[in-house]
Amino acid sequence: MERDGKPATSRARPRTYERPRGGPARQIADLMPQIGRTAFRRFGFVQSSVVTRWPEIVGEQHARVCMPEAIRFPPGEKAEGILQLVVLPAHAPLIQHVIPEIMERVNRFFGYKAVSRVKLRQGEVRPPRGHERAKAPPSLKPIPMELGDSLRDIGDPELRTVLESLARSLGGKEEEES
């Protein structure tokens, strides 16, 4: 703009290119090991994969009844540690008998004698993720016999599907009460 016949001068400095602060976008899978690493180390795990791969290390049967809580190493060392396991109370005697096998499998996983002792603590053990039994979808549950014939006469497929799912849910509640 011009004022009073004088050309306008730009007082703003020319912009130079600045690198974006956060860097390029990264996948969350790439960030998770870094985020989880500090939390796992705080609880005594050098490798978070011991927790995530526990069913592979000790087997599915033992993974359902026990899970690692921490690995404590002597100061300044990464060998001869103490593995702390949480065990369902009813299964503690069984796990106590297979401790040598669990120690062998954990040491084989690490590749050296990382664990020399195991401490058991009785408590709640959550089943490994992805191993819960899935419920049958509603479409596979049987329709009660007394309602099945009357639903076949309905011409609208969408309405029939909705009424069938309602009949299935009502049929399941009657079986639970009996």
Z-matrix of the N, CA and C atoms (Angstrom, degrees):
N
C 1 1.444
C 2 1.510 1 109.52
N 3 1.241 2 113.77 1 151.74
C 4 1.470 3 118.24 2 177.46
C 5 1.517 4 109.23 3 -111.94
N 6 1.332 5 115.92 4 140.38
C 7 1.460 6 121.61 5 174.59
C 8 1.509 7 107.56 6 -126.82
N 9 1.190 8 112.79 7 135.08
C 10 1.463 9 119.74 8 176.54
C 11 1.522 10 112.02 9 49.79
N 12 1.315 11 115.77 10 33.76
C 13 1.449 12 119.06 11 176.31
C 14 1.510 13 114.76 12 81.69
N 15 1.319 14 118.62 13 -0.02
C 16 1.461 15 121.08 14 179.46
C 17 1.532 16 108.72 15 -98.19
N 18 1.302 17 117.95 16 140.02
C 19 1.466 18 119.69 17 176.99
C 20 1.547 19 110.24 18 -70.61
N 21 1.293 20 115.50 19 145.43
C 22 1.468 21 120.56 20 -179.01
C 23 1.523 22 109.91 21 -76.58
N 24 1.309 23 115.20 22 138.19
C 25 1.465 24 119.45 23 177.77
C 26 1.519 25 107.51 24 -108.67
N 27 1.269 26 115.23 25 143.15
C 28 1.464 27 120.44 26 -179.50
C 29 1.516 28 109.14 27 -88.40
N 30 1.325 29 115.89 28 116.20
C 31 1.454 30 119.89 29 178.89
C 32 1.523 31 111.67 30 -86.02
N 33 1.323 32 117.77 31 -16.85
C 34 1.465 33 120.81 32 -179.07
C 35 1.520 34 109.75 33 -73.08
N 36 1.316 35 114.59 34 139.44
C 37 1.464 36 119.42 35 177.93
C 38 1.521 37 109.21 36 -72.72
N 39 1.288 38 116.34 37 150.31
C 40 1.470 39 117.96 38 177.19
C 41 1.537 40 108.94 39 -67.32
N 42 1.311 41 116.22 40 141.47
C 43 1.466 42 121.11 41 -178.71
C 44 1.511 43 110.41 42 -76.41
N 45 1.292 44 114.80 43 133.91
C 46 1.463 45 119.53 44 174.53
C 47 1.523 46 107.41 45 -105.22
N 48 1.293 47 115.05 46 155.53
C 49 1.468 48 119.91 47 -178.99
C 50 1.520 49 109.90 48 -71.77
N 51 1.319 50 115.57 49 130.21
C 52 1.459 51 121.15 50 175.85
C 53 1.521 52 108.42 51 -118.01
N 54 1.314 53 115.23 52 139.38
C 55 1.456 54 120.87 53 178.46
C 56 1.531 55 108.89 54 -66.06
N 57 1.329 56 118.65 55 139.08
C 58 1.464 57 119.99 56 178.11
C 59 1.526 58 110.68 57 -58.14
N 60 1.307 59 115.13 58 143.95
C 61 1.458 60 119.91 59 -174.73
C 62 1.519 61 113.51 60 -63.07
N 63 1.302 62 117.44 61 -46.85
C 64 1.450 63 120.76 62 -173.29
C 65 1.510 64 114.17 63 -84.14
N 66 1.289 65 118.77 64 -10.58
C 67 1.451 66 120.60 65 -176.20
C 68 1.519 67 109.95 66 80.91
N 69 1.313 68 115.75 67 -174.23
C 70 1.464 69 118.05 68 -178.82
C 71 1.529 70 111.15 69 -70.02
N 72 1.308 71 114.80 70 158.16
C 73 1.468 72 119.62 71 178.81
C 74 1.523 73 109.46 72 -65.33
N 75 1.346 74 115.74 73 139.91
C 76 1.460 75 120.38 74 -179.86
C 77 1.520 76 109.00 75 -123.89
N 78 1.311 77 114.96 76 151.67
C 79 1.456 78 119.78 77 178.67
C 80 1.523 79 109.28 78 -71.36
N 81 1.337 80 115.08 79 148.25
C 82 1.459 81 119.69 80 -178.96
C 83 1.527 82 110.95 81 -64.80
N 84 1.324 83 117.41 82 -30.31
C 85 1.467 84 120.62 83 178.85
C 86 1.528 85 110.96 84 -63.48
N 87 1.333 86 117.18 85 -31.20
C 88 1.458 87 120.29 86 178.00
C 89 1.533 88 111.49 87 -73.19
N 90 1.337 89 116.64 88 -29.08
C 91 1.457 90 120.69 89 -177.34
C 92 1.522 91 112.92 90 -84.17
N 93 1.320 92 118.51 91 -29.28
C 94 1.457 93 121.69 92 -173.36
C 95 1.530 94 114.26 93 -59.24
N 96 1.327 95 120.59 94 -44.79
C 97 1.467 96 117.08 95 178.72
C 98 1.524 97 112.35 96 -59.77
N 99 1.324 98 117.98 97 -35.61
C 100 1.463 99 120.47 98 179.81
C 101 1.523 100 111.04 99 -70.98
N 102 1.320 101 116.98 100 -40.02
C 103 1.454 102 120.90 101 -179.33
C 104 1.523 103 109.94 102 -69.39
N 105 1.313 104 116.67 103 -45.60
C 106 1.453 105 120.69 104 -177.74
C 107 1.516 106 113.71 105 -73.21
N 108 1.321 107 117.73 106 -23.56
C 109 1.465 108 121.07 107 -175.60
C 110 1.527 109 111.91 108 -57.80
N 111 1.339 110 117.89 109 -43.95
C 112 1.466 111 119.78 110 -178.53
C 113 1.522 112 111.01 111 -67.71
N 114 1.328 113 116.71 112 -39.35
C 115 1.468 114 119.18 113 178.68
C 116 1.521 115 110.74 114 -66.33
N 117 1.320 116 117.52 115 -41.60
C 118 1.462 117 119.83 116 179.53
C 119 1.521 118 110.87 117 -66.83
N 120 1.319 119 118.41 118 -39.40
C 121 1.464 120 120.55 119 179.22
C 122 1.521 121 110.82 120 -66.26
N 123 1.316 122 116.26 121 -34.36
C 124 1.457 123 120.13 122 178.85
C 125 1.523 124 110.82 123 -61.04
N 126 1.337 125 116.15 124 -34.78
C 127 1.462 126 120.25 125 179.96
C 128 1.524 127 112.00 126 -95.12
N 129 1.322 128 118.05 127 12.23
C 130 1.450 129 120.19 128 171.40
C 131 1.510 130 115.79 129 95.66
N 132 1.323 131 119.22 130 10.55
C 133 1.457 132 120.29 131 179.88
C 134 1.511 133 110.02 132 -101.81
N 135 1.332 134 114.65 133 121.11
C 136 1.451 135 119.67 134 177.45
C 137 1.517 136 108.80 135 -73.62
N 138 1.319 137 116.32 136 -40.32
C 139 1.455 138 121.47 137 178.79
C 140 1.525 139 108.61 138 -120.07
N 141 1.318 140 115.93 139 126.56
C 142 1.459 141 119.35 140 178.82
C 143 1.520 142 111.12 141 -69.89
N 144 1.326 143 117.24 142 -18.22
C 145 1.455 144 120.19 143 -177.90
C 146 1.525 145 111.95 144 -67.03
N 147 1.334 146 118.89 145 -18.82
C 148 1.465 147 120.62 146 175.97
C 149 1.524 148 109.08 147 -62.24
N 150 1.314 149 117.40 148 -41.19
C 151 1.457 150 121.32 149 179.94
C 152 1.523 151 110.71 150 -74.61
N 153 1.321 152 116.64 151 -47.10
C 154 1.455 153 119.51 152 -175.49
C 155 1.520 154 112.69 153 -70.13
N 156 1.311 155 117.27 154 -27.87
C 157 1.465 156 120.18 155 -178.72
C 158 1.525 157 112.32 156 -108.26
N 159 1.324 158 118.00 157 21.04
C 160 1.461 159 122.34 158 -178.36
C 161 1.532 160 113.08 159 -55.10
N 162 1.356 161 119.46 160 -43.91
C 163 1.470 162 118.13 161 178.10
C 164 1.528 163 112.89 162 -60.77
N 165 1.322 164 118.02 163 -33.20
C 166 1.461 165 120.64 164 177.58
C 167 1.524 166 111.23 165 -71.11
N 168 1.313 167 116.95 166 -34.75
C 169 1.464 168 121.04 167 -175.54
C 170 1.523 169 110.99 168 -73.01
N 171 1.330 170 117.68 169 -50.92
C 172 1.461 171 120.04 170 -174.10
C 173 1.516 172 113.75 171 -103.52
N 174 1.315 173 118.49 172 -9.68
C 175 1.455 174 121.53 173 -178.44
C 176 1.522 175 110.97 174 100.77
N 177 1.319 176 114.57 175 154.16
C 178 1.469 177 120.83 176 -176.19
C 179 1.526 178 112.04 177 -62.62
N 180 1.336 179 117.38 178 -38.69
C 181 1.458 180 120.53 179 -175.97
C 182 1.530 181 111.23 180 -64.88
N 183 1.325 182 117.52 181 -45.66
C 184 1.463 183 120.18 182 179.79
C 185 1.527 184 111.39 183 -74.02
N 186 1.324 185 117.92 184 -30.55
C 187 1.465 186 120.92 185 -178.80
C 188 1.522 187 111.53 186 -67.07
N 189 1.338 188 117.63 187 -24.96
C 190 1.460 189 120.44 188 178.23
C 191 1.527 190 112.18 189 -72.83
N 192 1.344 191 117.42 190 -23.97
C 193 1.467 192 119.62 191 -174.02
C 194 1.529 193 113.34 192 -113.74
N 195 1.327 194 118.68 193 -10.02
C 196 1.465 195 120.17 194 177.37
C 197 1.524 196 109.96 195 -146.68
N 198 1.323 197 115.82 196 154.09
C 199 1.460 198 120.38 197 176.55
C 200 1.520 199 108.94 198 -150.31
N 201 1.344 200 116.49 199 151.29
C 202 1.468 201 119.12 200 -177.51
C 203 1.520 202 111.43 201 -71.69
N 204 1.315 203 115.09 202 140.98
C 205 1.455 204 120.75 203 177.90
C 206 1.524 205 110.37 204 -106.90
N 207 1.340 206 117.16 205 -40.92
C 208 1.470 207 121.04 206 179.88
C 209 1.517 208 109.09 207 -166.56
N 210 1.325 209 114.71 208 159.27
C 211 1.455 210 121.84 209 169.71
C 212 1.520 211 105.82 210 -124.25
N 213 1.320 212 116.43 211 119.43
C 214 1.466 213 122.02 212 -179.57
C 215 1.520 214 108.83 213 -107.66
N 216 1.327 215 115.38 214 125.12
C 217 1.460 216 121.62 215 178.77
C 218 1.523 217 109.51 216 -105.98
N 219 1.340 218 117.04 217 153.69
C 220 1.469 219 119.13 218 172.56
C 221 1.531 220 109.59 219 -60.73
N 222 1.315 221 118.21 220 152.16
C 223 1.466 222 120.52 221 -177.51
C 224 1.529 223 112.43 222 -54.62
N 225 1.323 224 115.68 223 127.16
C 226 1.460 225 121.78 224 176.07
C 227 1.513 226 114.86 225 81.00
N 228 1.322 227 119.05 226 4.75
C 229 1.464 228 121.04 227 -178.58
C 230 1.519 229 110.14 228 -124.35
N 231 1.323 230 115.30 229 160.79
C 232 1.457 231 122.04 230 176.37
C 233 1.522 232 110.56 231 -126.03
N 234 1.312 233 116.60 232 29.87
C 235 1.463 234 122.44 233 178.86
C 236 1.519 235 108.31 234 -141.36
N 237 1.333 236 115.37 235 167.10
C 238 1.466 237 121.72 236 177.79
C 239 1.538 238 111.40 237 57.25
N 240 1.333 239 116.51 238 42.49
C 241 1.456 240 120.42 239 -178.28
C 242 1.513 241 113.20 240 -87.88
N 243 1.325 242 114.89 241 176.11
C 244 1.464 243 122.66 242 177.95
C 245 1.518 244 107.66 243 -113.26
N 246 1.317 245 116.52 244 118.95
C 247 1.460 246 122.50 245 177.46
C 248 1.524 247 107.73 246 -89.17
N 249 1.322 248 116.81 247 124.63
C 250 1.457 249 121.58 248 178.63
C 251 1.526 250 108.19 249 -103.66
N 252 1.322 251 115.65 250 122.31
C 253 1.458 252 121.82 251 -177.76
C 254 1.522 253 110.10 252 -113.10
N 255 1.328 254 116.12 253 143.03
C 256 1.460 255 122.50 254 170.06
C 257 1.524 256 105.43 255 -98.70
N 258 1.336 257 116.42 256 128.74
C 259 1.459 258 121.74 257 -174.93
C 260 1.522 259 109.29 258 -127.78
N 261 1.333 260 116.06 259 141.48
C 262 1.462 261 119.09 260 172.18
C 263 1.527 262 108.11 261 -61.70
N 264 1.334 263 118.03 262 136.12
C 265 1.465 264 120.10 263 -173.80
C 266 1.524 265 114.53 264 -54.73
N 267 1.316 266 118.69 265 -38.92
C 268 1.464 267 120.87 266 -178.19
C 269 1.523 268 112.31 267 -69.58
N 270 1.326 269 117.47 268 -22.14
C 271 1.463 270 121.27 269 -175.90
C 272 1.522 271 113.14 270 -101.61
N 273 1.318 272 118.30 271 0.44
C 274 1.464 273 120.94 272 -177.73
C 275 1.528 274 113.01 273 -58.88
N 276 1.344 275 120.44 274 -43.69
C 277 1.469 276 118.72 275 178.35
C 278 1.530 277 112.94 276 -62.29
N 279 1.327 278 116.22 277 -38.31
C 280 1.466 279 119.43 278 178.46
C 281 1.522 280 110.79 279 -64.69
N 282 1.316 281 116.51 280 -46.29
C 283 1.472 282 120.45 281 -179.35
C 284 1.524 283 110.13 282 -64.47
N 285 1.317 284 117.36 283 -34.62
C 286 1.457 285 119.99 284 178.92
C 287 1.526 286 110.73 285 -62.62
N 288 1.319 287 117.73 286 -31.74
C 289 1.461 288 121.22 287 178.83
C 290 1.526 289 112.57 288 -76.70
N 291 1.340 290 117.84 289 -24.41
C 292 1.466 291 119.81 290 -178.79
C 293 1.525 292 112.24 291 -103.95
N 294 1.335 293 117.72 292 14.29
C 295 1.466 294 120.68 293 178.80
C 296 1.524 295 112.27 294 -56.85
N 297 1.343 296 120.74 295 -43.21
C 298 1.468 297 118.87 296 178.64
C 299 1.534 298 112.64 297 -59.47
N 300 1.315 299 116.75 298 -38.03
C 301 1.463 300 120.68 299 178.53
C 302 1.536 301 110.57 300 -67.12
N 303 1.335 302 117.62 301 -42.24
C 304 1.469 303 121.29 302 178.90
C 305 1.523 304 110.17 303 -63.41
N 306 1.354 305 116.80 304 -43.18
C 307 1.470 306 119.79 305 178.47
C 308 1.523 307 110.76 306 -61.23
N 309 1.325 308 116.81 307 -41.98
C 310 1.460 309 120.49 308 179.47
C 311 1.523 310 111.15 309 -62.35
N 312 1.319 311 116.73 310 -43.09
C 313 1.471 312 120.35 311 -178.92
C 314 1.529 313 111.77 312 -67.60
N 315 1.336 314 117.14 313 -40.21
C 316 1.467 315 120.32 314 179.06
C 317 1.525 316 109.67 315 -66.32
N 318 1.338 317 117.38 316 -42.83
C 319 1.468 318 120.25 317 178.72
C 320 1.524 319 111.20 318 -65.60
N 321 1.320 320 116.98 319 -36.11
C 322 1.465 321 120.19 320 176.15
C 323 1.527 322 109.88 321 -64.83
N 324 1.328 323 117.16 322 -37.41
C 325 1.464 324 121.10 323 178.35
C 326 1.531 325 110.64 324 -63.61
N 327 1.344 326 116.59 325 -44.51
C 328 1.463 327 120.48 326 179.48
C 329 1.527 328 111.87 327 -72.24
N 330 1.324 329 117.03 328 -32.77
C 331 1.459 330 119.67 329 -178.08
C 332 1.518 331 113.19 330 94.91
N 333 1.305 332 117.90 331 1.41
C 334 1.463 333 122.95 332 176.55
C 335 1.527 334 107.47 333 -155.07
N 336 1.325 335 117.35 334 174.96
C 337 1.459 336 120.94 335 -176.94
C 338 1.528 337 109.96 336 -79.09
N 339 1.324 338 114.98 337 78.97
C 340 1.462 339 120.88 338 -178.50
C 341 1.522 340 111.32 339 -79.60
N 342 1.325 341 117.38 340 -31.49
C 343 1.461 342 121.63 341 -175.03
C 344 1.526 343 109.16 342 -119.00
N 345 1.335 344 116.46 343 128.06
C 346 1.462 345 120.15 344 176.65
C 347 1.526 346 112.14 345 -115.94
N 348 1.343 347 117.29 346 -16.85
C 349 1.457 348 122.54 347 178.65
C 350 1.521 349 109.93 348 -140.69
N 351 1.323 350 114.90 349 155.78
C 352 1.467 351 120.75 350 176.34
C 353 1.522 352 108.02 351 -130.14
N 354 1.332 353 115.60 352 129.89
C 355 1.465 354 121.71 353 174.40
C 356 1.516 355 108.03 354 -108.92
N 357 1.321 356 115.94 355 136.05
C 358 1.459 357 120.79 356 179.25
C 359 1.521 358 110.04 357 -105.89
N 360 1.329 359 114.42 358 141.81
C 361 1.460 360 121.28 359 173.47
C 362 1.515 361 106.64 360 -132.78
N 363 1.305 362 116.44 361 127.37
C 364 1.453 363 119.47 362 -179.65
C 365 1.519 364 109.68 363 -80.37
N 366 1.317 365 114.90 364 134.17
C 367 1.457 366 119.95 365 -179.14
C 368 1.512 367 111.06 366 -175.38
N 369 1.311 368 114.82 367 -169.49
C 370 1.461 369 121.46 368 -178.96
C 371 1.518 370 109.81 369 -82.24
N 372 1.318 371 116.04 370 134.68
C 373 1.463 372 122.13 371 177.83
C 374 1.519 373 107.22 372 -119.61
N 375 1.313 374 115.88 373 123.35
C 376 1.463 375 120.04 374 176.64
C 377 1.520 376 108.41 375 -83.95
N 378 1.331 377 117.52 376 139.62
C 379 1.462 378 118.80 377 178.88
C 380 1.527 379 109.99 378 -66.09
N 381 1.336 380 117.37 379 150.55
C 382 1.469 381 119.73 380 178.87
C 383 1.524 382 110.56 381 -58.52
N 384 1.322 383 115.73 382 146.02
C 385 1.467 384 120.43 383 -178.84
C 386 1.516 385 110.77 384 -63.46
N 387 1.330 386 114.02 385 145.56
C 388 1.451 387 119.54 386 177.55
C 389 1.517 388 113.04 387 83.07
N 390 1.338 389 117.27 388 -0.18
C 391 1.453 390 119.49 389 -178.10
C 392 1.520 391 112.15 390 -109.15
N 393 1.339 392 117.56 391 4.59
C 394 1.450 393 119.30 392 176.13
C 395 1.517 394 108.23 393 -75.08
N 396 1.311 395 115.14 394 144.73
C 397 1.456 396 118.53 395 178.93
C 398 1.516 397 109.39 396 -70.78
N 399 1.309 398 115.32 397 133.77
C 400 1.456 399 120.21 398 178.98
C 401 1.523 400 108.94 399 -83.58
N 402 1.319 401 115.78 400 139.55
C 403 1.457 402 119.88 401 176.61
C 404 1.518 403 108.42 402 -74.90
N 405 1.297 404 115.52 403 150.74
C 406 1.459 405 120.01 404 178.60
C 407 1.524 406 108.66 405 -66.96
N 408 1.330 407 116.78 406 139.55
C 409 1.458 408 117.89 407 177.31
C 410 1.526 409 109.74 408 -61.56
N 411 1.322 410 116.43 409 152.59
C 412 1.466 411 119.02 410 -176.19
C 413 1.516 412 113.12 411 -57.19
N 414 1.316 413 118.68 412 -28.08
C 415 1.456 414 120.65 413 -177.27
C 416 1.524 415 112.13 414 -69.66
N 417 1.337 416 118.80 415 -17.49
C 418 1.457 417 120.98 416 -179.26
C 419 1.526 418 112.76 417 -94.82
N 420 1.316 419 117.29 418 -10.33
C 421 1.457 420 119.55 419 177.37
C 422 1.526 421 108.48 420 -75.08
N 423 1.327 422 117.82 421 142.94
C 424 1.469 423 119.23 422 -178.17
C 425 1.524 424 111.63 423 -71.53
N 426 1.318 425 113.87 424 148.50
C 427 1.460 426 120.76 425 175.72
C 428 1.523 427 106.83 426 -87.30
N 429 1.330 428 117.88 427 135.74
C 430 1.466 429 118.99 428 178.17
C 431 1.532 430 110.85 429 -54.40
N 432 1.324 431 115.80 430 140.81
C 433 1.471 432 121.34 431 -174.57
C 434 1.519 433 112.64 432 -57.89
N 435 1.328 434 117.21 433 -40.87
C 436 1.466 435 118.89 434 -175.93
C 437 1.526 436 112.57 435 -68.71
N 438 1.348 437 118.87 436 -19.03
C 439 1.465 438 121.61 437 179.72
C 440 1.525 439 112.37 438 -101.03
N 441 1.308 440 118.72 439 -17.21
C 442 1.455 441 122.15 440 -173.86
C 443 1.516 442 114.27 441 -62.52
N 444 1.329 443 118.06 442 -44.58
C 445 1.464 444 121.10 443 -176.52
C 446 1.519 445 111.65 444 -68.20
N 447 1.317 446 118.05 445 -37.99
C 448 1.456 447 120.27 446 -176.45
C 449 1.529 448 111.60 447 -71.18
N 450 1.342 449 118.71 448 -25.00
C 451 1.462 450 121.33 449 -179.21
C 452 1.531 451 112.22 450 -79.76
N 453 1.315 452 117.73 451 -21.72
C 454 1.473 453 120.10 452 -178.06
C 455 1.525 454 112.18 453 -68.60
N 456 1.323 455 117.31 454 -24.78
C 457 1.470 456 120.93 455 -176.84
C 458 1.519 457 112.97 456 -79.16
N 459 1.323 458 119.35 457 -9.51
C 460 1.464 459 121.80 458 -177.06
C 461 1.524 460 108.57 459 -78.02
N 462 1.345 461 116.60 460 127.56
C 463 1.460 462 121.96 461 -174.26
C 464 1.521 463 113.85 462 -81.07
N 465 1.323 464 119.11 463 -34.78
C 466 1.464 465 122.19 464 -177.94
C 467 1.532 466 109.33 465 -76.12
N 468 1.359 467 118.32 466 115.74
C 469 1.463 468 120.41 467 -175.90
C 470 1.535 469 113.25 468 -64.62
N 471 1.324 470 116.95 469 -34.47
C 472 1.457 471 119.79 470 -179.53
C 473 1.531 472 110.66 471 -68.20
N 474 1.319 473 116.84 472 -43.81
C 475 1.459 474 121.52 473 178.39
C 476 1.533 475 110.00 474 -64.71
N 477 1.327 476 116.41 475 -40.88
C 478 1.458 477 120.27 476 179.57
C 479 1.537 478 110.53 477 -62.40
N 480 1.351 479 117.50 478 -41.27
C 481 1.462 480 121.81 479 179.16
C 482 1.523 481 111.21 480 -62.90
N 483 1.325 482 116.36 481 -42.75
C 484 1.464 483 120.38 482 179.77
C 485 1.524 484 110.33 483 -64.93
N 486 1.320 485 117.01 484 -44.30
C 487 1.464 486 120.46 485 -179.65
C 488 1.532 487 111.32 486 -67.31
N 489 1.345 488 117.50 487 -35.50
C 490 1.465 489 120.27 488 177.04
C 491 1.523 490 110.96 489 -64.57
N 492 1.350 491 117.17 490 -41.98
C 493 1.468 492 119.01 491 179.15
C 494 1.527 493 110.71 492 -66.16
N 495 1.334 494 117.07 493 -35.64
C 496 1.461 495 120.42 494 176.00
C 497 1.526 496 110.26 495 -65.22
N 498 1.329 497 117.00 496 -41.84
C 499 1.466 498 120.83 497 179.53
C 500 1.528 499 110.66 498 -65.01
N 501 1.333 500 117.24 499 -38.91
C 502 1.464 501 120.67 500 178.62
C 503 1.531 502 111.00 501 -64.12
N 504 1.342 503 115.51 502 -43.11
C 505 1.465 504 118.12 503 -178.74
C 506 1.525 505 110.73 504 -67.29
N 507 1.319 506 117.84 505 -37.04
C 508 1.464 507 120.46 506 176.92
C 509 1.514 508 110.98 507 -69.09
N 510 1.315 509 116.80 508 -37.71
C 511 1.471 510 121.24 509 179.25
C 512 1.515 511 111.41 510 -65.66
N 513 1.345 512 118.28 511 -36.97
C 514 1.460 513 121.57 512 179.50
C 515 1.512 514 111.43 513 -67.36
N 516 1.348 515 118.18 514 -36.14
C 517 1.464 516 121.42 515 179.75
C 518 1.520 517 111.01 516 -69.95
N 519 1.342 518 118.20 517 -35.49
C 520 1.455 519 120.49 518 179.09
C 521 1.526 520 110.57 519 -65.88
N 522 1.363 521 117.82 520 -37.08
C 523 1.464 522 121.36 521 -179.49
C 524 1.533 523 109.75 522 -68.29
N 525 1.330 524 118.45 523 -36.26
C 526 1.460 525 122.08 524 -179.04
C 527 1.522 526 110.82 525 -67.41
N 528 1.364 527 117.01 526 -35.72
C 529 1.456 528 120.61 527 -177.84
C 530 1.528 529 111.19 528 -73.71
N 531 1.320 530 118.82 529 -28.05
C 532 1.463 531 122.21 530 -176.84
C 533 1.489 532 113.17 531 -73.01
